[in-house]
Amino acid sequence: MSIELTYFAHSTTTDNEAGISSGWNDPPLSELGIQRNEKLRDLVKDQTFDVVFCSDSQRAIETARM
């Protein structure tokens, strides 16, 4: 039996665009981040994932939901 892992980082946030390292702060995804997420969603739409793990930050949750 083998396990295949696929890793995606959260999409671009408003802090990322401002050159700020967010750390524990929880900025929202920027418009660019939302657009990138939509492109990623289209790229993986035919793939299935048995489970999704993400941090409890809103940026990660929003990225995973999309």
PDB file of N, CA, C and O in Angstrom:
ATOM      1  N   MET A   1       0.839  -1.172   0.000  1.00  0.00           N
ATOM      2  CA  MET A   1       0.000   0.000   0.000  1.00  0.00           C
ATOM      3  C   MET A   1       0.890   1.244   0.000  1.00  0.00           C
ATOM      4  O   MET A   1       1.909   1.288   0.690  1.00  0.00           O
ATOM      5  N   SER A   2       0.505   2.231  -0.763  1.00  0.00           N
ATOM      6  CA  SER A   2       1.253   3.484  -0.783  1.00  0.00           C
ATOM      7  C   SER A   2       0.315   4.647  -0.480  1.00  0.00           C
ATOM      8  O   SER A   2      -0.902   4.551  -0.642  1.00  0.00           O
ATOM      9  N   ILE A   3       0.897   5.711  -0.050  1.00  0.00           N
ATOM     10  CA  ILE A   3       0.153   6.930   0.257  1.00  0.00           C
ATOM     11  C   ILE A   3       0.688   8.036  -0.632  1.00  0.00           C
ATOM     12  O   ILE A   3       1.898   8.234  -0.732  1.00  0.00           O
ATOM     13  N   GLU A   4      -0.204   8.742  -1.264  1.00  0.00           N
ATOM     14  CA  GLU A   4       0.194   9.883  -2.084  1.00  0.00           C
ATOM     15  C   GLU A   4      -0.233  11.154  -1.379  1.00  0.00           C
ATOM     16  O   GLU A   4      -1.403  11.313  -1.032  1.00  0.00           O
ATOM     17  N   LEU A   5       0.701  12.051  -1.168  1.00  0.00           N
ATOM     18  CA  LEU A   5       0.419  13.328  -0.525  1.00  0.00           C
ATOM     19  C   LEU A   5       0.487  14.449  -1.547  1.00  0.00           C
ATOM     20  O   LEU A   5       1.376  14.479  -2.398  1.00  0.00           O
ATOM     21  N   THR A   6      -0.452  15.359  -1.453  1.00  0.00           N
ATOM     22  CA  THR A   6      -0.458  16.550  -2.293  1.00  0.00           C
ATOM     23  C   THR A   6      -0.477  17.748  -1.352  1.00  0.00           C
ATOM     24  O   THR A   6      -1.306  17.816  -0.444  1.00  0.00           O
ATOM     25  N   TYR A   7       0.420  18.676  -1.564  1.00  0.00           N
ATOM     26  CA  TYR A   7       0.549  19.828  -0.676  1.00  0.00           C
ATOM     27  C   TYR A   7       0.228  21.105  -1.431  1.00  0.00           C
ATOM     28  O   TYR A   7       0.750  21.354  -2.518  1.00  0.00           O
ATOM     29  N   PHE A   8      -0.631  21.901  -0.840  1.00  0.00           N
ATOM     30  CA  PHE A   8      -0.927  23.235  -1.356  1.00  0.00           C
ATOM     31  C   PHE A   8      -0.758  24.230  -0.217  1.00  0.00           C
ATOM     32  O   PHE A   8      -1.269  24.005   0.880  1.00  0.00           O
ATOM     33  N   ALA A   9      -0.061  25.309  -0.459  1.00  0.00           N
ATOM     34  CA  ALA A   9       0.027  26.388   0.531  1.00  0.00           C
ATOM     35  C   ALA A   9      -1.210  27.272   0.392  1.00  0.00           C
ATOM     36  O   ALA A   9      -1.848  27.304  -0.660  1.00  0.00           O
ATOM     37  N   HIS A  10      -1.538  27.988   1.470  1.00  0.00           N
ATOM     38  CA  HIS A  10      -2.672  28.904   1.359  1.00  0.00           C
ATOM     39  C   HIS A  10      -2.394  29.918   0.265  1.00  0.00           C
ATOM     40  O   HIS A  10      -1.243  30.186  -0.079  1.00  0.00           O
ATOM     41  N   SER A  11      -3.452  30.468  -0.265  1.00  0.00           N
ATOM     42  CA  SER A  11      -3.311  31.418  -1.359  1.00  0.00           C
ATOM     43  C   SER A  11      -2.873  32.790  -0.833  1.00  0.00           C
ATOM     44  O   SER A  11      -2.695  32.975   0.371  1.00  0.00           O
ATOM     45  N   THR A  12      -2.707  33.723  -1.730  1.00  0.00           N
ATOM     46  CA  THR A  12      -2.184  35.058  -1.420  1.00  0.00           C
ATOM     47  C   THR A  12      -3.144  35.845  -0.523  1.00  0.00           C
ATOM     48  O   THR A  12      -4.348  35.901  -0.772  1.00  0.00           O
ATOM     49  N   THR A  13      -2.583  36.445   0.519  1.00  0.00           N
ATOM     50  CA  THR A  13      -3.385  37.254   1.437  1.00  0.00           C
ATOM     51  C   THR A  13      -3.119  38.741   1.219  1.00  0.00           C
ATOM     52  O   THR A  13      -2.212  39.124   0.481  1.00  0.00           O
ATOM     53  N   THR A  14      -3.914  39.552   1.864  1.00  0.00           N
ATOM     54  CA  THR A  14      -3.702  40.998   1.796  1.00  0.00           C
ATOM     55  C   THR A  14      -2.354  41.365   2.409  1.00  0.00           C
ATOM     56  O   THR A  14      -1.681  42.273   1.920  1.00  0.00           O
ATOM     57  N   ASP A  15      -1.954  40.676   3.468  1.00  0.00           N
ATOM     58  CA  ASP A  15      -0.632  40.925   4.065  1.00  0.00           C
ATOM     59  C   ASP A  15       0.487  40.545   3.105  1.00  0.00           C
ATOM     60  O   ASP A  15       1.471  41.275   2.987  1.00  0.00           O
ATOM     61  N   ASN A  16       0.350  39.405   2.413  1.00  0.00           N
ATOM     62  CA  ASN A  16       1.373  38.996   1.436  1.00  0.00           C
ATOM     63  C   ASN A  16       1.605  40.099   0.421  1.00  0.00           C
ATOM     64  O   ASN A  16       2.746  40.424   0.095  1.00  0.00           O
ATOM     65  N   GLU A  17       0.522  40.671  -0.076  1.00  0.00           N
ATOM     66  CA  GLU A  17       0.641  41.718  -1.088  1.00  0.00           C
ATOM     67  C   GLU A  17       1.295  42.984  -0.533  1.00  0.00           C
ATOM     68  O   GLU A  17       1.932  43.736  -1.270  1.00  0.00           O
ATOM     69  N   ALA A  18       1.133  43.211   0.766  1.00  0.00           N
ATOM     70  CA  ALA A  18       1.731  44.386   1.402  1.00  0.00           C
ATOM     71  C   ALA A  18       3.157  44.121   1.874  1.00  0.00           C
ATOM     72  O   ALA A  18       3.798  45.007   2.440  1.00  0.00           O
ATOM     73  N   GLY A  19       3.662  42.897   1.642  1.00  0.00           N
ATOM     74  CA  GLY A  19       5.016  42.555   2.056  1.00  0.00           C
ATOM     75  C   GLY A  19       5.129  42.291   3.545  1.00  0.00           C
ATOM     76  O   GLY A  19       6.215  42.394   4.117  1.00  0.00           O
ATOM     77  N   ILE A  20       4.015  41.950   4.175  1.00  0.00           N
ATOM     78  CA  ILE A  20       3.990  41.695   5.618  1.00  0.00           C
ATOM     79  C   ILE A  20       3.960  40.193   5.856  1.00  0.00           C
ATOM     80  O   ILE A  20       3.200  39.469   5.213  1.00  0.00           O
ATOM     81  N   SER A  21       4.781  39.736   6.776  1.00  0.00           N
ATOM     82  CA  SER A  21       4.765  38.343   7.187  1.00  0.00           C
ATOM     83  C   SER A  21       3.720  38.206   8.287  1.00  0.00           C
ATOM     84  O   SER A  21       3.882  38.780   9.364  1.00  0.00           O
ATOM     85  N   SER A  22       2.658  37.458   8.036  1.00  0.00           N
ATOM     86  CA  SER A  22       1.486  37.441   8.910  1.00  0.00           C
ATOM     87  C   SER A  22       1.699  36.705  10.219  1.00  0.00           C
ATOM     88  O   SER A  22       1.188  37.125  11.257  1.00  0.00           O
ATOM     89  N   GLY A  23       2.442  35.620  10.184  1.00  0.00           N
ATOM     90  CA  GLY A  23       2.623  34.845  11.407  1.00  0.00           C
ATOM     91  C   GLY A  23       1.290  34.370  11.951  1.00  0.00           C
ATOM     92  O   GLY A  23       0.518  33.724  11.243  1.00  0.00           O
ATOM     93  N   TRP A  24       1.017  34.692  13.220  1.00  0.00           N
ATOM     94  CA  TRP A  24      -0.233  34.248  13.863  1.00  0.00           C
ATOM     95  C   TRP A  24      -1.420  35.132  13.518  1.00  0.00           C
ATOM     96  O   TRP A  24      -2.560  34.767  13.802  1.00  0.00           O
ATOM     97  N   ASN A  25      -1.175  36.287  12.910  1.00  0.00           N
ATOM     98  CA  ASN A  25      -2.301  37.116  12.473  1.00  0.00           C
ATOM     99  C   ASN A  25      -3.048  36.364  11.382  1.00  0.00           C
ATOM    100  O   ASN A  25      -2.511  35.441  10.769  1.00  0.00           O
ATOM    101  N   ASP A  26      -4.273  36.762  11.151  1.00  0.00           N
ATOM    102  CA  ASP A  26      -5.096  35.987  10.227  1.00  0.00           C
ATOM    103  C   ASP A  26      -5.739  36.882   9.170  1.00  0.00           C
ATOM    104  O   ASP A  26      -6.952  37.092   9.188  1.00  0.00           O
ATOM    105  N   PRO A  27      -4.925  37.413   8.245  1.00  0.00           N
ATOM    106  CA  PRO A  27      -5.481  38.285   7.210  1.00  0.00           C
ATOM    107  C   PRO A  27      -6.304  37.483   6.204  1.00  0.00           C
ATOM    108  O   PRO A  27      -6.081  36.284   6.036  1.00  0.00           O
ATOM    109  N   PRO A  28      -7.245  38.130   5.542  1.00  0.00           N
ATOM    110  CA  PRO A  28      -8.054  37.432   4.538  1.00  0.00           C
ATOM    111  C   PRO A  28      -7.273  37.239   3.243  1.00  0.00           C
ATOM    112  O   PRO A  28      -6.242  37.872   3.015  1.00  0.00           O
ATOM    113  N   LEU A  29      -7.790  36.356   2.412  1.00  0.00           N
ATOM    114  CA  LEU A  29      -7.237  36.222   1.070  1.00  0.00           C
ATOM    115  C   LEU A  29      -7.504  37.514   0.308  1.00  0.00           C
ATOM    116  O   LEU A  29      -8.545  38.148   0.479  1.00  0.00           O
ATOM    117  N   SER A  30      -6.561  37.887  -0.525  1.00  0.00           N
ATOM    118  CA  SER A  30      -6.743  39.068  -1.363  1.00  0.00           C
ATOM    119  C   SER A  30      -7.531  38.668  -2.610  1.00  0.00           C
ATOM    120  O   SER A  30      -7.795  37.488  -2.839  1.00  0.00           O
ATOM    121  N   GLU A  31      -7.895  39.650  -3.398  1.00  0.00           N
ATOM    122  CA  GLU A  31      -8.580  39.350  -4.661  1.00  0.00           C
ATOM    123  C   GLU A  31      -7.690  38.475  -5.545  1.00  0.00           C
ATOM    124  O   GLU A  31      -8.172  37.547  -6.195  1.00  0.00           O
ATOM    125  N   LEU A  32      -6.391  38.774  -5.565  1.00  0.00           N
ATOM    126  CA  LEU A  32      -5.446  37.949  -6.319  1.00  0.00           C
ATOM    127  C   LEU A  32      -5.444  36.524  -5.776  1.00  0.00           C
ATOM    128  O   LEU A  32      -5.438  35.562  -6.545  1.00  0.00           O
ATOM    129  N   GLY A  33      -5.450  36.392  -4.463  1.00  0.00           N
ATOM    130  CA  GLY A  33      -5.478  35.064  -3.840  1.00  0.00           C
ATOM    131  C   GLY A  33      -6.722  34.283  -4.221  1.00  0.00           C
ATOM    132  O   GLY A  33      -6.650  33.081  -4.477  1.00  0.00           O
ATOM    133  N   ILE A  34      -7.851  34.952  -4.259  1.00  0.00           N
ATOM    134  CA  ILE A  34      -9.101  34.298  -4.652  1.00  0.00           C
ATOM    135  C   ILE A  34      -9.024  33.860  -6.113  1.00  0.00           C
ATOM    136  O   ILE A  34      -9.446  32.755  -6.453  1.00  0.00           O
ATOM    137  N   GLN A  35      -8.490  34.716  -6.969  1.00  0.00           N
ATOM    138  CA  GLN A  35      -8.343  34.362  -8.389  1.00  0.00           C
ATOM    139  C   GLN A  35      -7.403  33.166  -8.564  1.00  0.00           C
ATOM    140  O   GLN A  35      -7.674  32.270  -9.363  1.00  0.00           O
ATOM    141  N   ARG A  36      -6.307  33.160  -7.820  1.00  0.00           N
ATOM    142  CA  ARG A  36      -5.357  32.046  -7.908  1.00  0.00           C
ATOM    143  C   ARG A  36      -6.001  30.752  -7.412  1.00  0.00           C
ATOM    144  O   ARG A  36      -5.790  29.680  -7.979  1.00  0.00           O
ATOM    145  N   ASN A  37      -6.785  30.873  -6.350  1.00  0.00           N
ATOM    146  CA  ASN A  37      -7.482  29.705  -5.828  1.00  0.00           C
ATOM    147  C   ASN A  37      -8.445  29.127  -6.860  1.00  0.00           C
ATOM    148  O   ASN A  37      -8.546  27.909  -7.010  1.00  0.00           O
ATOM    149  N   GLU A  38      -9.146  30.001  -7.564  1.00  0.00           N
ATOM    150  CA  GLU A  38     -10.076  29.542  -8.587  1.00  0.00           C
ATOM    151  C   GLU A  38      -9.338  28.812  -9.709  1.00  0.00           C
ATOM    152  O   GLU A  38      -9.842  27.817 -10.230  1.00  0.00           O
ATOM    153  N   LYS A  39      -8.161  29.289 -10.085  1.00  0.00           N
ATOM    154  CA  LYS A  39      -7.358  28.605 -11.103  1.00  0.00           C
ATOM    155  C   LYS A  39      -6.890  27.239 -10.596  1.00  0.00           C
ATOM    156  O   LYS A  39      -6.929  26.249 -11.327  1.00  0.00           O
ATOM    157  N   LEU A  40      -6.449  27.197  -9.341  1.00  0.00           N
ATOM    158  CA  LEU A  40      -6.020  25.927  -8.758  1.00  0.00           C
ATOM    159  C   LEU A  40      -7.187  24.947  -8.706  1.00  0.00           C
ATOM    160  O   LEU A  40      -7.027  23.771  -9.032  1.00  0.00           O
ATOM    161  N   ARG A  41      -8.356  25.427  -8.299  1.00  0.00           N
ATOM    162  CA  ARG A  41      -9.543  24.577  -8.252  1.00  0.00           C
ATOM    163  C   ARG A  41      -9.806  23.961  -9.627  1.00  0.00           C
ATOM    164  O   ARG A  41     -10.122  22.775  -9.726  1.00  0.00           O
ATOM    165  N   ASP A  42      -9.678  24.760 -10.678  1.00  0.00           N
ATOM    166  CA  ASP A  42      -9.897  24.251 -12.027  1.00  0.00           C
ATOM    167  C   ASP A  42      -8.843  23.204 -12.412  1.00  0.00           C
ATOM    168  O   ASP A  42      -9.149  22.251 -13.128  1.00  0.00           O
ATOM    169  N   LEU A  43      -7.612  23.380 -11.944  1.00  0.00           N
ATOM    170  CA  LEU A  43      -6.546  22.425 -12.259  1.00  0.00           C
ATOM    171  C   LEU A  43      -6.745  21.067 -11.592  1.00  0.00           C
ATOM    172  O   LEU A  43      -6.351  20.042 -12.148  1.00  0.00           O
ATOM    173  N   VAL A  44      -7.353  21.050 -10.409  1.00  0.00           N
ATOM    174  CA  VAL A  44      -7.496  19.792  -9.661  1.00  0.00           C
ATOM    175  C   VAL A  44      -8.933  19.277  -9.631  1.00  0.00           C
ATOM    176  O   VAL A  44      -9.241  18.347  -8.885  1.00  0.00           O
ATOM    177  N   LYS A  45      -9.813  19.870 -10.433  1.00  0.00           N
ATOM    178  CA  LYS A  45     -11.239  19.520 -10.364  1.00  0.00           C
ATOM    179  C   LYS A  45     -11.517  18.045 -10.658  1.00  0.00           C
ATOM    180  O   LYS A  45     -12.519  17.512 -10.179  1.00  0.00           O
ATOM    181  N   ASP A  46     -10.676  17.381 -11.416  1.00  0.00           N
ATOM    182  CA  ASP A  46     -10.899  15.973 -11.745  1.00  0.00           C
ATOM    183  C   ASP A  46     -10.179  15.024 -10.794  1.00  0.00           C
ATOM    184  O   ASP A  46     -10.242  13.807 -10.966  1.00  0.00           O
ATOM    185  N   GLN A  47      -9.499  15.569  -9.796  1.00  0.00           N
ATOM    186  CA  GLN A  47      -8.805  14.736  -8.818  1.00  0.00           C
ATOM    187  C   GLN A  47      -9.695  14.536  -7.596  1.00  0.00           C
ATOM    188  O   GLN A  47     -10.541  15.373  -7.282  1.00  0.00           O
ATOM    189  N   THR A  48      -9.490  13.425  -6.921  1.00  0.00           N
ATOM    190  CA  THR A  48     -10.208  13.192  -5.671  1.00  0.00           C
ATOM    191  C   THR A  48      -9.199  13.118  -4.534  1.00  0.00           C
ATOM    192  O   THR A  48      -8.080  12.633  -4.701  1.00  0.00           O
ATOM    193  N   PHE A  49      -9.613  13.599  -3.401  1.00  0.00           N
ATOM    194  CA  PHE A  49      -8.770  13.589  -2.199  1.00  0.00           C
ATOM    195  C   PHE A  49      -9.571  12.912  -1.094  1.00  0.00           C
ATOM    196  O   PHE A  49     -10.732  13.252  -0.867  1.00  0.00           O
ATOM    197  N   ASP A  50      -8.959  11.966  -0.414  1.00  0.00           N
ATOM    198  CA  ASP A  50      -9.648  11.249   0.655  1.00  0.00           C
ATOM    199  C   ASP A  50      -9.792  12.084   1.915  1.00  0.00           C
ATOM    200  O   ASP A  50     -10.755  11.933   2.667  1.00  0.00           O
ATOM    201  N   VAL A  51      -8.832  12.960   2.137  1.00  0.00           N
ATOM    202  CA  VAL A  51      -8.855  13.768   3.353  1.00  0.00           C
ATOM    203  C   VAL A  51      -8.096  15.062   3.087  1.00  0.00           C
ATOM    204  O   VAL A  51      -7.167  15.092   2.281  1.00  0.00           O
ATOM    205  N   VAL A  52      -8.496  16.120   3.766  1.00  0.00           N
ATOM    206  CA  VAL A  52      -7.818  17.410   3.672  1.00  0.00           C
ATOM    207  C   VAL A  52      -7.465  17.854   5.082  1.00  0.00           C
ATOM    208  O   VAL A  52      -8.316  17.867   5.971  1.00  0.00           O
ATOM    209  N   PHE A  53      -6.215  18.215   5.278  1.00  0.00           N
ATOM    210  CA  PHE A  53      -5.752  18.765   6.550  1.00  0.00           C
ATOM    211  C   PHE A  53      -5.332  20.195   6.305  1.00  0.00           C
ATOM    212  O   PHE A  53      -4.670  20.484   5.308  1.00  0.00           O
ATOM    213  N   CYS A  54      -5.704  21.092   7.194  1.00  0.00           N
ATOM    214  CA  CYS A  54      -5.232  22.471   7.084  1.00  0.00           C
ATOM    215  C   CYS A  54      -5.204  23.092   8.475  1.00  0.00           C
ATOM    216  O   CYS A  54      -5.802  22.577   9.419  1.00  0.00           O
ATOM    217  N   SER A  55      -4.505  24.194   8.575  1.00  0.00           N
ATOM    218  CA  SER A  55      -4.451  24.895   9.855  1.00  0.00           C
ATOM    219  C   SER A  55      -5.807  25.538  10.117  1.00  0.00           C
ATOM    220  O   SER A  55      -6.689  25.519   9.259  1.00  0.00           O
ATOM    221  N   ASP A  56      -5.964  26.101  11.292  1.00  0.00           N
ATOM    222  CA  ASP A  56      -7.237  26.737  11.636  1.00  0.00           C
ATOM    223  C   ASP A  56      -7.277  28.215  11.250  1.00  0.00           C
ATOM    224  O   ASP A  56      -8.206  28.926  11.632  1.00  0.00           O
ATOM    225  N   SER A  57      -6.283  28.684  10.498  1.00  0.00           N
ATOM    226  CA  SER A  57      -6.329  30.071  10.040  1.00  0.00           C
ATOM    227  C   SER A  57      -7.380  30.196   8.937  1.00  0.00           C
ATOM    228  O   SER A  57      -7.575  29.268   8.153  1.00  0.00           O
ATOM    229  N   GLN A  58      -8.040  31.321   8.882  1.00  0.00           N
ATOM    230  CA  GLN A  58      -9.080  31.526   7.884  1.00  0.00           C
ATOM    231  C   GLN A  58      -8.523  31.459   6.462  1.00  0.00           C
ATOM    232  O   GLN A  58      -9.203  30.987   5.551  1.00  0.00           O
ATOM    233  N   ARG A  59      -7.287  31.931   6.271  1.00  0.00           N
ATOM    234  CA  ARG A  59      -6.696  31.878   4.931  1.00  0.00           C
ATOM    235  C   ARG A  59      -6.521  30.451   4.473  1.00  0.00           C
ATOM    236  O   ARG A  59      -6.741  30.151   3.299  1.00  0.00           O
ATOM    237  N   ALA A  60      -6.129  29.559   5.373  1.00  0.00           N
ATOM    238  CA  ALA A  60      -5.968  28.146   5.022  1.00  0.00           C
ATOM    239  C   ALA A  60      -7.316  27.466   4.825  1.00  0.00           C
ATOM    240  O   ALA A  60      -7.487  26.680   3.894  1.00  0.00           O
ATOM    241  N   ILE A  61      -8.262  27.765   5.690  1.00  0.00           N
ATOM    242  CA  ILE A  61      -9.596  27.171   5.569  1.00  0.00           C
ATOM    243  C   ILE A  61     -10.263  27.617   4.275  1.00  0.00           C
ATOM    244  O   ILE A  61     -10.850  26.799   3.568  1.00  0.00           O
ATOM    245  N   GLU A  62     -10.179  28.903   3.961  1.00  0.00           N
ATOM    246  CA  GLU A  62     -10.783  29.396   2.730  1.00  0.00           C
ATOM    247  C   GLU A  62     -10.134  28.787   1.491  1.00  0.00           C
ATOM    248  O   GLU A  62     -10.818  28.455   0.523  1.00  0.00           O
ATOM    249  N   THR A  63      -8.806  28.643   1.530  1.00  0.00           N
ATOM    250  CA  THR A  63      -8.094  28.018   0.425  1.00  0.00           C
ATOM    251  C   THR A  63      -8.557  26.579   0.255  1.00  0.00           C
ATOM    252  O   THR A  63      -8.816  26.140  -0.866  1.00  0.00           O
ATOM    253  N   ALA A  64      -8.666  25.838   1.359  1.00  0.00           N
ATOM    254  CA  ALA A  64      -9.068  24.427   1.301  1.00  0.00           C
ATOM    255  C   ALA A  64     -10.514  24.284   0.817  1.00  0.00           C
ATOM    256  O   ALA A  64     -10.816  23.373   0.046  1.00  0.00           O
ATOM    257  N   ARG A  65     -11.391  25.153   1.250  1.00  0.00           N
ATOM    258  CA  ARG A  65     -12.795  25.070   0.843  1.00  0.00           C
ATOM    259  C   ARG A  65     -12.978  25.305  -0.651  1.00  0.00           C
ATOM    260  O   ARG A  65     -13.812  24.665  -1.292  1.00  0.00           O
ATOM    261  N   MET A  66     -12.198  26.221  -1.193  1.00  0.00           N
ATOM    262  CA  MET A  66     -12.350  26.546  -2.612  1.00  0.00           C
ATOM    263  C   MET A  66     -11.886  25.393  -3.469  1.00  0.00           C
ATOM    264  O   MET A  66     -11.936  25.477  -4.696  1.00  0.00           O
TER     265      MET A  66
END
